[in-house]
Structure formats: C-alpha cells, structure tokens
C-alpha cells in the first residue's frame, strides 16, 4: 500500500506577493503571532492559519483574494473574532483575511437615513456617529462594543432590538463585495427595494462562503420620541414565558423583550452589581417599549397588567436614559458573567415559537438532570431565540464532548417544536452536522448550488455551514479529517 505524503506548499514567494500588496506590516507569519488568530469566540477548537493578512481597502482585499485564487489557497475572512459558531476557525494551510483595520465610516447621509462603512467598523460606532442627530443603528448584539459590522453581516446577527426592528439583513441596503476569484462587485444599492434577484439577502448570513464584504450600506433609524423599560420578576419560569406570549398576543410589539433565569440573575449581580435584579426571582423579564409618548404610556400599563396577571411579584419601570441603561446592563453582561460561574461554558443559539417557551424550558431543565450539567438560560424571549449556557470544566476528560451532546439535544428539540438551529450566531463549524435535522437533502443541495455559483473552487471559508456526510456521526468523523491538526481545548 502506497501512502502519498501531503505536498508542502512553498509559502515564501506567496508571502512576498502579499507583502507587495500590503507591505510587510500587513502580513503576519511568525508562529507566535499567529496564535492570536487560531480561533474565534468558539474557543474549544483551534488551528493556526498559515498566514494572516491585514488589508485596509477593497482593492487590497481583491488583490489578496486573486493571489489565493491563483495558487488555489483556501481563505477565511475574520472580523473582530467574536463569533460563537467557529465561522472564522482557520483550517490547515489557509490564509486568514482579517478586516479589523478596515474601520472607516465612509459616508453619513442623514437625509436619506443611511451610512456606508467598512467591515471593520465596530457595531456601536455607527450609533455613536449618528446619535447626536437623533438617529441610531438598530441591530445590537450583546457584543456590540467589540463586534464588527462585517462579522454581523456574515452571521446575520441580531440583538436585543431584533424583535421589533429585525436582524442585520433588515438594515443592509447594499454591499460592495470581493468574490472568491477576486472580482469587485456591487450588490443591492442605496434604496430599500431594488429590482432583480435579492443578492444582498443571499449574501447576508452566508458566513464568508460567498465572498468578503468590503463596504456596507446600512439603514439607520430615527430615535423614538419616548422609551420605557419594565423589569418584571417571577417565581416561575413558566409564568414569565406565558407573559411573553400574552404580550405579543395583545398586539404589543416591544422594542426588545429579554428573559433571564435565576442562575443568570445571580451571575450578573455578582459581577456587575446593578442591584436591580432580585436575587430570589426564578426569572425576570425585561421589556422595552418605544414609540410616541401616548403609545408608550398605554402599552406600559398594558404590559404591567399582563405580567401581574401571570404572577409577577414586582414591576419596575424606567424612562430616563441612565436608569434604562442600568436595567439593561446586566443582560448585556450575561455571557461575560457566566464565565464567573464555571471554568468554561458552551453556548447554543436555537430558536423556537414563543408559544413553546414553557415546554422547551422544562425540557432543558430535564436535560440538566439527565446529564448533570448546570444550564443558565438567557435569551431574546420576544422572538424565541434561546441562548442556553451549559456550564462545565474543560479540564475534565470527556466533558467537552458531553456538553456538545447536550447542545445538540437542545438544537434538535428546537427543530422538533418548529424552530431553528440558529437565530444569530450562524452555523459555522459548530452546528453544520445538525443542518440535516432542519433541511432536506434537496434543500441542502439547492443551497450548495448557490454557493458554487459564487465560490466554484470552494476556496472561500471551506468546511463551514454544510455537512457533506449524511449523518451527524459521519459529519463529525469527516470534520476531524478536514480539520486535521485542529486542537481541542
């Protein structure tokens, strides 16, 4: 039996070409420096890329991608590295194209309510730029002070206010993209509705498999006349969940509606010390109402009545900015606070119909009892986007595999009740083996056709989103082969 040795790529002439485009400071190749880029927010899997490049312009991205195309080198785009599904996880012998230096706000058009930014612009910078004129950018992931717009586009990120205002795709008007052969293409435009195929809608959420966005035209919104945040605390998770459904059924669409269980409540109070969240509550509900002052006044009263009817013990409300931010502070810090509860945690991102919240939360509690791992629940209750945080110690042999199994059970549960395996974190490398639980073979094949049109050589972010094998077990085995050399932590 003859075993062929893997041919080693000669990187020296290729790196010289990258340096000719970007300068020596725009290319990272020293092994110890590459450690910074070996994973994204899913830190359980790590792989150093062969080379990291740091472009600053669309033209530089295009030239880098053309070099990759010329030598058939796989490449992966990365923004701030806050993604939680391994979407920016490098593979062996790849080029990582990091857009964090592309951080210019190129145009601000308040009259037409749009802003054009480079992909490295931090999410919160957009609102900071326009808030003085009475505008804001609606999508607000919990990581908005560090996550970049390019990453938000790749993953179709959401946030607290996605219930009423939608996720990233609802706020992207147009894109300048570099396709996997290095071509520069404009899709969408600067008006809300464009004729022809919705290529912008296809690209947003494609996780870097169709190309790299280098300029993004965003829709900004006028700030509401009045905003009020209510905090209701409950003695049961089921009562809080019922309140969520009843509020929406009453015809009220809050700007945001978030829920946290007792584990999360105490975690954030230990770390953030807001002194707003009652530590003995089984669950709390945060409801933000915005709009005209008369509308907010009426809806505030109605939401309070619904929560009290369902057994809320207390209702706290705040209309001034300082107190509103204080009420939201704990929710925004929930993921970080969970790190104080155990050495490690594994977070999932399933979506369910709101009416299934009580049942699904009971089932998650049953999984806690079955597997013996504590699960903290904090999520976008209004649109049923769950974020269960499974607490564990990664230094214990086999613990990671077990919590991944728990996470998989939660995702399958979400699909069974009519939901989805992702709401805003994307599929990446983490959840691709569960795609067949949600989509048929024909569905997945059709998606692959789209990918092949943009990415015929498969060089753009290979190994993400789609499972090649038919079963999850086979997918796991294939993933180990594809990501040979990827370290598990």
C-alpha positions in Angstrom: 0.0 0.0 0.0 1.5 3.3 -1.1 0.7 6.3 1.1 1.2 9.6 -0.6 2.8 12.3 1.5 1.0 15.6 1.6 2.8 18.1 -0.5 4.1 21.1 1.4 3.3 24.5 -0.1 6.2 26.8 -0.7 4.9 30.0 1.1 7.9 32.2 0.6 7.0 33.5 -2.9 3.4 33.8 -2.0 4.1 35.8 1.1 6.3 38.1 -1.0 3.3 38.8 -3.2 1.1 39.5 -0.2 3.8 41.9 1.1 3.9 43.7 -2.3 0.2 44.4 -1.9 0.0 45.2 1.8 3.6 46.0 3.0 5.5 43.9 5.5 3.3 45.2 8.4 0.2 43.9 6.6 1.3 40.3 6.7 1.6 38.2 9.9 3.6 35.0 9.5 5.5 34.4 12.8 4.2 31.3 14.6 3.8 33.0 18.0 1.9 35.9 16.4 -0.5 33.6 14.6 -1.7 32.3 18.0 -3.9 35.3 18.2 -5.9 34.2 15.2 -6.3 30.5 15.8 -9.9 30.6 16.9 -12.9 32.9 17.2 -15.4 33.0 20.2 -15.8 29.2 20.0 -12.5 28.6 21.8 -12.9 24.8 22.0 -11.3 24.3 18.6 -8.1 26.0 17.5 -5.9 25.9 14.4 -3.2 28.4 13.4 -3.6 29.7 9.9 -0.5 29.6 7.6 -0.6 33.4 7.1 -2.7 36.3 8.3 -3.1 39.4 6.0 -4.4 42.8 7.1 -5.9 44.8 4.2 -7.2 48.3 4.5 -9.0 48.8 1.2 -11.3 46.9 -1.2 -8.6 46.8 -3.8 -6.2 45.2 -1.4 -8.7 42.6 -0.4 -9.3 41.9 -4.1 -5.6 41.5 -4.8 -5.1 39.2 -1.9 -8.0 37.0 -3.0 -6.6 36.9 -6.5 -3.4 35.5 -5.2 -5.3 32.9 -3.2 -7.3 32.0 -6.3 -4.1 31.8 -8.4 -2.5 29.3 -6.1 -5.8 27.5 -5.0 -5.2 28.6 -1.4 -8.3 28.4 0.9 -9.0 31.7 2.6 -11.2 32.7 5.5 -12.4 36.2 6.4 -12.3 37.3 10.0 -13.5 40.5 11.7 -13.2 41.0 15.5 -13.3 37.3 16.2 -16.3 37.4 18.5 -18.3 34.8 16.5 -19.6 31.8 18.6 -20.0 29.1 16.0 -16.5 28.7 14.6 -17.3 30.6 11.5 -13.8 32.2 11.4 -12.0 29.0 12.6 -9.0 28.6 10.3 -8.1 25.4 8.6 -4.7 24.0 7.9 -2.6 25.7 5.3 -5.1 28.6 4.8 -4.9 32.4 4.6 -6.8 34.4 7.2 -8.0 37.7 5.8 -8.6 40.0 8.8 -10.7 43.1 8.2 -10.2 44.8 11.5 -8.1 47.6 10.0 -10.9 48.4 7.6 -12.6 50.7 10.1 -13.6 53.8 8.2 -17.1 55.3 8.2 -17.1 56.3 4.6 -20.3 58.3 4.3 -23.1 59.6 6.5 -26.4 60.6 4.8 -28.8 61.7 7.4 -31.4 63.0 4.9 -31.7 59.5 3.4 -31.1 57.7 6.7 -28.1 55.6 5.5 -24.4 55.2 6.4 -21.7 53.5 4.4 -19.0 51.7 6.5 -16.0 49.4 6.0 -16.4 45.9 7.6 -14.0 46.5 10.5 -16.2 49.3 11.9 -17.4 48.3 15.4 -21.2 47.9 15.7 -21.6 50.5 18.4 -19.6 53.1 16.5 -22.4 53.5 14.0 -24.9 54.7 16.6 -22.2 56.8 18.3 -21.7 58.6 14.9 -25.3 59.5 14.3 -26.9 59.7 17.8 -26.2 63.4 18.1 -28.5 64.0 15.2 -31.2 61.8 16.7 -30.5 58.5 14.8 -29.3 55.0 15.7 -28.4 51.7 14.2 -30.9 49.1 15.4 -29.1 45.6 15.4 -27.4 45.5 18.8 -25.7 42.1 19.7 -24.6 41.8 23.3 -21.0 42.1 22.0 -21.8 45.4 20.1 -19.0 47.3 21.7 -16.4 44.9 20.2 -18.1 43.0 17.3 -17.6 44.4 13.8 -20.2 45.2 11.1 -18.5 42.8 8.7 -19.0 39.9 11.1 -22.6 41.0 11.8 -23.2 40.8 8.0 -21.5 37.4 7.7 -23.6 35.9 10.6 -26.8 38.0 10.1 -26.5 39.0 13.8 -29.5 40.1 15.8 -29.6 41.6 19.3 -32.0 42.9 21.9 -34.0 45.0 19.5 -34.4 42.4 16.7 -37.9 41.6 17.9 -39.4 44.8 16.6 -36.7 46.1 14.1 -35.3 42.9 12.6 -31.8 41.4 12.3 -28.8 42.7 10.2 -30.3 41.7 6.9 -33.2 44.1 7.5 -30.8 47.0 7.8 -28.4 46.3 5.0 -29.3 48.2 1.8 -26.2 47.3 -0.3 -22.8 45.8 -0.4 -19.5 46.0 -2.2 -18.1 42.5 -2.2 -15.0 40.7 -3.3 -16.0 37.4 -4.9 -13.7 34.3 -4.4 -12.0 34.9 -7.8 -11.0 38.5 -6.7 -13.7 40.4 -8.7 -15.2 43.5 -7.1 -19.0 43.5 -7.3 -21.7 45.9 -6.1 -25.0 44.3 -5.0 -28.1 46.0 -3.6 -27.9 49.8 -3.6 -28.8 52.8 -1.5 -32.6 52.5 -1.7 -34.7 49.9 0.2 -36.1 48.0 -2.7 -34.0 47.0 -5.8 -35.3 45.2 -8.9 -33.9 41.8 -9.8 -32.7 39.0 -7.5 -32.1 39.8 -3.9 -28.4 39.1 -3.9 -27.9 41.2 -0.8 -30.3 39.0 1.1 -28.4 35.9 -0.1 -25.0 37.3 0.9 -26.0 38.5 4.4 -25.7 35.4 6.6 -23.6 33.4 4.1 -20.8 33.3 6.7 -18.0 34.2 4.3 -18.7 31.3 1.9 -19.7 33.6 -1.0 -17.0 36.3 -0.7 -16.0 39.2 1.5 -18.0 42.4 2.1 -15.7 45.4 2.0 -18.2 48.3 2.0 -21.7 48.0 3.6 -24.5 50.5 3.2 -26.6 50.5 6.4 -30.1 51.8 7.2 -30.2 54.0 10.3 -33.4 54.8 12.2 -34.8 57.9 13.9 -34.7 57.7 17.7 -38.1 57.1 19.3 -39.9 60.0 20.9 -40.3 58.0 24.1 -38.7 54.9 25.6 -39.6 52.9 28.7 -38.1 49.8 30.2 -40.0 47.5 32.5 -38.5 44.8 34.7 -40.9 42.1 36.0 -39.8 39.4 38.3 -41.5 36.0 38.6 -41.5 33.0 40.9 -41.7 30.5 38.0 -40.0 30.4 34.5 -43.4 29.3 33.1 -45.1 32.4 34.3 -42.5 34.6 32.7 -42.7 32.6 29.4 -46.5 32.9 29.4 -46.2 36.7 29.8 -44.1 36.8 26.7 -46.8 35.1 24.6 -49.6 37.2 26.1 -47.8 40.5 25.4 -47.4 39.7 21.7 -50.9 38.3 21.6 -52.2 41.6 22.9 -50.9 43.3 19.8 -47.9 44.9 21.5 -44.5 44.6 19.8 -41.9 45.7 22.3 -38.6 47.2 21.1 -37.0 44.3 23.0 -38.1 41.6 25.3 -35.5 39.6 27.2 -35.6 36.8 29.8 -33.1 35.6 32.4 -33.3 32.7 34.8 -32.1 32.6 38.4 -28.6 31.4 37.6 -28.1 34.2 35.2 -29.6 36.8 37.5 -27.2 35.9 40.3 -24.2 35.7 37.9 -24.7 39.2 36.7 -25.4 40.6 40.1 -22.2 39.0 41.4 -20.2 40.6 38.6 -22.0 43.8 37.5 -23.8 44.6 40.8 -26.7 46.5 39.2 -28.8 45.9 42.4 -31.7 45.9 40.0 -32.3 42.2 39.6 -33.9 40.4 42.6 -31.7 37.5 43.5 -34.6 35.3 44.7 -36.5 35.6 41.5 -36.8 32.4 39.4 -36.9 34.5 36.3 -37.0 38.2 35.2 -38.5 39.7 32.1 -37.1 42.9 30.6 -39.5 44.7 28.3 -38.6 47.8 26.3 -41.4 49.9 24.8 -40.7 52.7 22.4 -42.7 55.0 20.1 -44.8 58.0 20.5 -45.3 59.1 24.1 -49.0 58.4 24.2 -48.4 54.9 22.7 -45.6 54.1 25.2 -47.8 55.2 28.2 -50.7 53.0 27.1 -48.5 49.9 26.3 -46.5 50.3 29.5 -49.7 50.0 31.5 -51.0 47.0 29.5 -47.6 45.1 29.8 -47.6 45.6 33.5 -51.2 44.3 33.8 -50.3 41.2 31.7 -47.2 40.4 33.8 -49.1 40.9 37.1 -52.0 38.7 35.8 -49.4 35.9 35.2 -48.0 36.2 38.7 -45.3 38.8 38.5 -44.3 39.9 42.0 -43.0 43.3 41.2 -42.8 45.7 38.2 -40.0 48.3 38.0 -40.1 50.8 35.2 -37.6 53.4 34.0 -37.9 56.2 31.3 -34.8 58.2 31.9 -31.7 57.1 29.9 -29.4 56.4 32.9 -31.8 54.1 34.7 -32.8 52.3 31.4 -29.1 51.6 30.7 -28.7 50.3 34.2 -31.6 47.9 33.8 -30.1 46.6 30.5 -26.5 46.5 31.8 -26.9 43.0 33.5 -28.5 41.5 30.4 -25.7 42.8 28.1 -23.1 41.4 30.5 -24.8 38.0 31.0 -22.4 36.0 28.8 -19.3 37.5 30.4 -20.8 37.0 33.9 -21.4 33.3 33.1 -17.6 32.9 33.0 -17.6 33.6 36.7 -19.8 30.5 37.4 -17.5 27.8 36.0 -14.2 27.4 34.2 -15.9 27.1 30.9 -19.3 27.3 29.2 -20.7 26.2 25.9 -23.5 28.4 24.4 -26.1 27.4 21.9 -28.4 29.6 19.7 -31.7 27.8 18.9 -35.0 29.4 18.0 -38.5 28.3 19.0 -42.0 29.6 18.6 -42.9 31.8 21.5 -45.8 29.6 22.5 -43.3 26.7 23.0 -41.2 28.6 25.6 -42.7 26.9 28.8 -42.4 23.4 27.3 -38.9 23.9 25.9 -37.6 25.4 29.1 -39.0 22.4 31.0 -37.2 20.1 28.6 -33.9 22.0 29.0 -34.3 21.5 32.8 -34.8 17.8 32.2 -31.5 17.7 30.2 -29.8 19.4 33.2 -31.0 16.5 35.4 -30.1 13.9 32.8 -26.6 15.0 32.0 -25.7 16.6 35.3 -24.5 20.0 33.8 -26.0 23.2 35.1 -27.6 25.3 32.3 -28.1 29.1 32.6 -30.8 30.5 30.4 -30.7 34.0 29.0 -32.4 34.8 25.7 -34.3 37.0 23.3 -37.7 35.9 24.6 -39.7 38.0 22.3 -38.6 36.1 19.2 -37.9 32.8 20.9 -34.1 33.0 20.4 -32.6 30.8 23.2 -29.1 31.1 24.5 -28.6 28.2 26.9 -25.2 28.4 28.5 -24.0 24.9 29.6 -21.5 25.2 32.4 -18.6 22.8 32.6 -14.9 22.3 33.3 -13.0 21.6 30.1 -10.0 20.2 32.0 -12.2 17.1 32.8 -11.7 14.4 30.2 -14.7 14.0 28.0 -16.6 17.0 29.4 -16.5 18.9 26.1 -17.9 16.0 24.2 -20.7 15.7 26.7 -21.7 19.3 26.7 -21.7 19.3 22.9 -24.1 16.4 23.1 -26.3 18.4 25.4 -26.2 21.3 23.0 -27.1 19.0 20.1 -30.1 17.7 22.1 -31.3 21.3 22.6 -31.0 22.1 18.9 -32.9 19.0 17.9 -35.6 20.0 20.4 -35.9 23.4 18.9 -36.4 21.8 15.4 -39.0 19.4 16.7 -41.2 22.2 18.1 -41.0 24.1 14.8 -37.9 26.2 15.3 -34.4 26.6 14.0 -30.8 25.6 14.9 -29.6 29.2 14.8 -31.0 32.7 15.3 -28.0 34.9 15.1 -24.8 33.0 15.8 -24.6 31.2 12.5 -23.8 27.6 11.7 -20.1 27.8 11.1 -18.1 24.7 12.0 -20.0 24.1 15.2 -23.6 23.2 14.0 -23.2 22.1 10.4 -23.9 18.4 11.3 -27.4 19.4 12.5 -28.4 21.0 9.2 -30.0 17.8 8.0 -32.2 17.8 11.1 -33.7 21.0 9.7 -33.3 20.8 5.9 -33.9 18.0 3.4 -31.2 16.7 1.1 -32.8 18.7 -1.8 -32.8 21.9 0.4 -29.1 21.5 1.2 -28.2 20.7 -2.4 -30.0 23.8 -3.6 -28.0 25.9 -1.2 -24.8 24.3 -2.4 -25.7 25.3 -6.0 -25.8 28.9 -4.8 -22.5 28.6 -3.1 -20.9 27.0 -6.2 -22.0 29.9 -8.4 -20.1 32.4 -6.2 -17.4 30.0 -5.0 -16.8 27.3 -7.7 -13.3 26.3 -6.3 -14.6 26.1 -2.8 -11.8 28.4 -1.5 -13.9 30.8 0.5 -14.4 29.5 4.1 -14.4 25.8 3.2 -15.8 23.3 5.6 -18.4 25.6 7.1 -22.3 25.5 7.2 -22.9 22.4 5.2 -22.3 18.7 6.2 -21.0 16.5 3.4 -21.9 13.2 5.1 -25.5 12.1 5.6 -25.3 11.7 9.4 -24.0 13.7 12.3 -21.7 10.9 13.3 -20.2 10.7 9.9 -20.0 14.5 9.8 -18.0 14.5 13.0 -15.6 12.0 11.6 -15.3 13.9 8.3 -14.8 17.1 10.2 -11.9 15.6 12.1 -10.3 14.7 8.8 -10.9 18.1 7.2 -9.7 20.0 10.2 -6.7 17.6 10.8 -4.4 19.3 13.2 -7.1 21.4 14.8 -6.6 21.4 18.5 -9.4 20.8 21.0 -9.3 22.7 24.3 
